Amino acid sequence: MSNRRIVICATNSSSTENLCQTLESRGYRVEIASDVEIASKVIERQRIPLCLWGFTQEEHLLKLDEIRAQSPFCATIIISHEITPRAVVKYLRAGASDFWDQEKTEDLFEILDHHLSKVASQNDEIEPMDFPVEHFVGRHPKIIEVFHLIMSIKDTDSNVLITGESGTGKEVVARAIHDLSPRKKMPWVAVNCGAIPATLLESELFGHVKGAFTGATQNRVGRFQLAGNGTLFLDEIGDLSLDLQAKMLRAIQQKVYEPVGSAHSVYLNARIIAATNKNLEEAVKEKRFREDLFYRLNVIPINLPPLRERKSDIPLLTKSFIDKFSIQHKRTITGVSEDSMRVLMQYQWPGNIRELENLIERIIILKRDPGTIEIKDLPMQHFKSVSLDRYISSVAFPEGGLDLNEAMNDFENELILQALQKTQGNKNRAAHLLNLNRTTLVEKLKRKGLKIAV
């Protein structure tokens, strides 16, 4: 019965009591929270899988957004008499999973059972946890999967290949593997293979002996040797030349290598973790990367999603960076306003987490007054690609103006896609959210060429 637990977050009233009795008569275990703070504590501490949310004021929806960030596996159903397109946008922004018009009691149980079964399956596969490593922030299912994988390989010596776009946190994951492993007290040595000139990289990695080449006036210990029995992190491994790839393969395969100019072998004892933002499988096909080296490195593959695919983590990441840089730069920044967070959530973040981190640091450095980060604190030129910023009243029009028809089309597309996301692609329920006939929605999807992966 634990998967049929529900908290009703609404003002105590006869209608709330009646709803509670109706749900209990159907076998649900129901708890009533008369204010948002109580609801937040109940959901987090008791791991409630579903919440019926009756507070729709702006400040309460902001709290709902916080709750959803802290407890992403709790589905939230807005209960209201106001299920209009404008209200739907507002509720979606706050993290609502679905909506229920209080005049349509017969639809409620279908909605509840749908979301409870979905939450149950998610919790069976992945259970959210507190990550016992610094800077590892996130509650998105894909990130929790990554952490489960880290936990399963932390005690092994297998090579790991971490892939993902620039700025997705590949070094953070590599460091987490090291910090959770038996090697955590041993050296951690990181080298960016793409940042060192090719003529110097061999010596940087393997070291050299005196007289090995012009300018080699003394012996030099390479990164392989510095890593000792610890972990060697090879970032941007895809930038290695073919010659260096051959030497790298021998070192990893045979656990020995020779410093430049030396005839004596040195044992490799470190664990190898490599990372790249390139598609190494394509590079192998195009003969730009050795196939045998790829398979040696790719024993344990870990792929990190871009930030645009885990936007539910943006509030958590933003809070983490605000806390970090407020201390570092001696500022008193307490959070982010609702409008500002809306802009952050709409932006596509081509630079991923690194871009978000740099932006928050910049804002905190330039913001002299304490309090929350407001729209006026955001460098709006940075967010000119955000489709919805033009609909926020406090955001100025672009200098060159805008095309009203294009803006309206973008807005309509976004509403349709979000409705489909919230209903897992169910066109009937999406049409209901948008107050459209199903045939009208289907025609719009065909005409606009809109598709959603569910």
N, C-alpha and C positions, 0 to 999 in steps of 0.2 A: 504493500500500500504506500510505501514511501515515495514512489514515483507519482503519486496522485495528490501530493501536497500543494496547496495553493495559499498564498497570502493575498488578501484583499486590502489594498491601500486606498482607503476612502474615509470620508467623514462618517462617524457613527450616525446612523439614521435607520428608520424602519426599512427603507429599501435595501440598505446594506445588510441588515439582519435577515431580511427575506431571501436575499441572494445567497447568503451564507447557508441558510437552512435548505434551500433548493439544491445547492451543491453537495451538502452533506448527505442529503437523501439519495444522491446519485453515487455515493461512495467516495467522494473527495474528502480529504482532511484539510480543513479550512482554518485559517487564522486571520483575524482582522487587525490591521495596523491603522490607527486613527491619524497618524501624521507621517511625513516622509522620513524623518530621522529614525523612528521606530521601524519602519519598513526596511530601511537600509541595513540596520543591525540584524533584523530577523533573517533577511535574505542571505546576508554574508555568513552569519554564524551557523544557521541551520541548513544552509545549502538548499534553500527552497527552489524548486525547478521552474515555478511559474507564478507570476504576479499579475493580478488584475488591478490596474492603476487608474484611480478615479480623480486624481488631482491634475488639472490641465492648465493651471496658471503657469506663467513663464518661469518663475523661480522654482516651482515644483518640477517642471520639465528639465531644468538645469540639473536638479538633484537626480532625476531619473537617468540623465546622461552619465553622471558619476557612478551610479549604481551599476549601469550596464557595463561600464569600463571595468569595474571591480569584480562583477559577477556575470561574465558574458554567457554563461550557460543557463542563466535564468531568463526564460522567455517572458516578455512583458506585453500584456494585452491592454490597450487603452479602452476604458469604458466611458462613453460619453454620448450625449445627444447630438454633438456637433461633429459629424463625420463628413465634413466638406473637403473639397480639394485643397483649399488653403490650410485647413486644420491638419489634413493628412501630411502635408509637407512639414509642418511644425512638429508633428508627432514623430515622423520619420527621422528628423534631425536629432530628436532626443533619444533615439535608439529603440523606438517601439517595434515589437515583433509583429503586431497585428492590431486590429481594431474591432470593437463590438458596440453596435448601436443598442442601447438599453431597451429600445422598443421591440427588439427582435430576439426574444429569449430563446427561441427554438434554434438559432444558429450558434449559440454559445458553446454547447457541448461538443459540437463538431470541431470548433476552433480549439477548444481546450485539449481534446484528445489528440488532435493533429500535432500541437506543439509539445505536449507532454511526451508523446512517442518519439518525436524528433530529439528532444532534450535527452531522453533516456538513452537513445542510440549514440548520441555524442558522448555522453558520460561513460558509456560502456567502452568506447574506443579510446577516449582521452580524458583524463581527469586533471583539472587545473591544479596548479601547485605553486608554492613560493619557491623561486629559484634561488638556491644557496650560493650564487655566484654574483659578483659585482657587475653592474652595467647590463645584465641580461634581463631585459624588460619586455613584457608582452603577455597577453592572455589569448591571442588569436589561436585557433586550433592548429594552424600550420606551425606556429612557433612552439606550441606545447609538444607537437610531434617531434620537432627538432630536439627539444630538451629531453624527451624520452629516449631518443636515439643517442644523445650524448651520454645519458646515464647508463645505457646498455653497453657502451663501448669504452667507458672511462678506465676500466681495469685491464684493457687489452693493449697490445703494442702495435696493432694493425695500422697501416698507413690510412690517412683520411684525406679526401679531396672535397673541399668546400667550394661550391659554385654559387654564383648569383651576381646581380648587377653591382656596379660600384656603389659603395655606401650602404650596403644592406647589413653590414655587421659581421663580415666573414672573420675578421681578426678577433672580435668579441667571442664568437663561437669557438674558434681555435683556442683562445686563452681559457675558456670555460672547460674545454676538454683537458687541458693541462692542469688547471687548478683543482679539478676533481679526481685526478689520477694519482697513482702512487708516486709519480714523478714530480709532484707539485713543489717539493722542496729542492728539486734540481733546477738547473738553469732553464730559463725560457729565452730563446733567441729567435728574433724575427728579422727577416730580410725581404725587402721589396725588390724582386728580380727585375721589375720594370723601371725602377728609379736609378739603377746603377749602370753606367755605360758598359756595353758588352765587353770592351777591352779590359775592364777592371773586375768584371763580375766573377770570372773564374778564380782570381786571386782572393776576392772577397769571400767566396764560398769555401774554397779548399785550402786557402793559405798559400804561401810560397816560401822558398828558401833563398838565402842571400845569393845574389848573382844570377837568379833565374832569368832576369830581363833587365834592361837598362832602368836604373832607378831603384832596383831591389837591393838596397844597401844593408838590409838585415832580414832575418827570418820574420815571417808574419804568420800568426795563427789565424786560420779561417773560421768562418761561422760554424762549419760542421764540427770542428774540434771544440770550439767554445761551448757548444750545446752539451757536450759531455754525455751524461746519462739522462739529460732532460728532454726537452722538446724543441725541435727545429721547425719553425713556421716559415714556409716558402710562399710568400704572397706573389700574385701575378706570375705564376709558374708558366703560363702560356706565352710569356715574352722571351723565354729562353731560346737561344740560337740552337740549331740542330747539333752543332759540335758539343755544346755544353749539355744538351739533352743526353748525348751518348755517355758522357762522363758521369752525369747524374744517375743514369740507369745503372751503370756498373756499381756506383757507390751504394745505391739502394738495394740492388739485387745481391751483391756479394758482401755488403757491409764493410767494404774497405775502399780507400781512395788514396791518391797520391797528391800531396801539395805540388803546386807548379814548380817545376825544376828539380823535383826530388825523385829518387829511385826507391824510396822507402814508403811502404804502405802504412796508413793510419786506420785503425778500426773505427767504424761508425757505430756508436751505441745509442744515439738519440732516436726518439720517435719522430717520424716525418709527418707533418700536416701541411698540405699544399692548398692553395686557393687561387681562383682565377675568375675573372668576369667574362672570359671568352668561352665560346662553345668548343671544347677540346675535341668532341666527336667529329665536328665539322673540320677542325684543323687536321685531325688524323686522316680524314678522307682526302683532304687537299694536300697531304704530305708535308704539312707545316709543323706537325707534332708527331713524334714517334709513337706508334701504336703500342709497342712493348712498354714504354715508359708510362703511357696513359693507364694501362692496366695495372702496372705496379703501384701507381699513386691512387687509383680509383678503387681500392679495396673496400673502403667504407665511404660511399658518396653521401654528401649532405648538400641539399639545395635550399638556398634561402630565398623566400619570396620577396619581391619588391614591396615597398611601403604602400603603394597604391592597391595592393592585393590584401593588405592587412590593416585597413584604415581604422578598424576598431581599436587598434593599439595606439593611435595618435594621441589621445588624451593622456594615457599612461606615460608615453615617451615624453610628451611635452612637460608633464609634471616633473618627471625625473630630471629633465634638462633645466627647468626653472629652479628646482631645488639645488642642483649642482652649481649653476652659474650665479645664483643669488648669493650663495656663500662665497664663491670664488671672487666675485666682483663687489661684494659687500653692498648688495641691494636688498630691498624688502619687497619682493614681488610675490604675491600670494596665489596667483592663478591666472586664468584666461577668461575673458568675458564670453558670453554665449555667441555673440556675433563674430567675435574673433575666432572662436573654435569652429564655427560654421565655415569660415573661410579656409582654415587649416584643413578641415575634413574634405573640402571640395577640391583642393589643389591636388595635382597628380604626382608631385614630388619626384621629378626625374632624377634628382640626386639622392633620393631615398633618405635613410635615417641621418646620414651625414649632413645633408642639406637642411633637414629640420633642426639638427643640433646647432649648426652654424647660425641659422636664422634666429633661434631663441637666444643664443649668446649675444648676437648683434643687437637684438631688441633690448635685452637687459642692460647692456653696456650703455646704450643711448637713452634709455628711459630713466629720467631723473626722479620722477615722483613715484612714491610707493603705491602699492595696490595691485590691481589686476591689469593684465595686458589688454588694451582696448583696440578697437579698429584703427584709431588714429596712430597707434604705435606700430602698426604693420606697414611695411614698405609696399604699398599697393601696386607699384610697378612690377614687383616680384610676382604678384598674383593676377596679372592681367589675363591669364588664360583661364581663370576660374569663372565658370559660366554663371554661377549664382551670385557672385559678388555684385553684379550690376543690379540685383534686386534687393540688396540691403540698403536701407534708406540712408545710412551714414556713409556709404561709399560713393565717391564722386564719379560722374560719367568719365569715360576715357577722353583724352584731349581731342581726338578726332571724332567723337560721338560714337554712336552705335547704330546698327541696322536693326530696326524694331522687329521686322519679320523674322530675321535670323535669330534674334534674342528670344522671341516667343517660341520659335521652333525648337531651340536648344532647351528651353525650360520645359516644354511639353515632352520632349524626348526623355529628359531626366526623370520627370514624374512617372512616365510609363515604365521605364527601366526599374526605378525604385519600387514601384508597385509589384512588378514581376519578381524582383528579388525577395520582397517581403512575403510573397505567396509561393515561393519556390517554383515559379513558372506557371502556376495555375491561372489560366486566363479568365476563368469565371470569377474567381475571388479578386483578381487584379482589376477586372472591370468594375466590380462592386466597390473597391476602394476608390476608384476614379469616377464613380457615378456615371459610367458609360454602359451601353449595351455591349454584350460580348462581341457581336458582329462588328460594331464600330471599332472596338479595340483591335480585333484581328485585321481589319482593313488598314488601320493606321500602322500596325506592325509590318504588313506587307509593303505598304507605300513607302515607309521610311527605311525599310530594310533592317529593322531593329531585331536583335537576337540576344538572348541571355543564356549563359551556361548555368545549369542548376545541378 
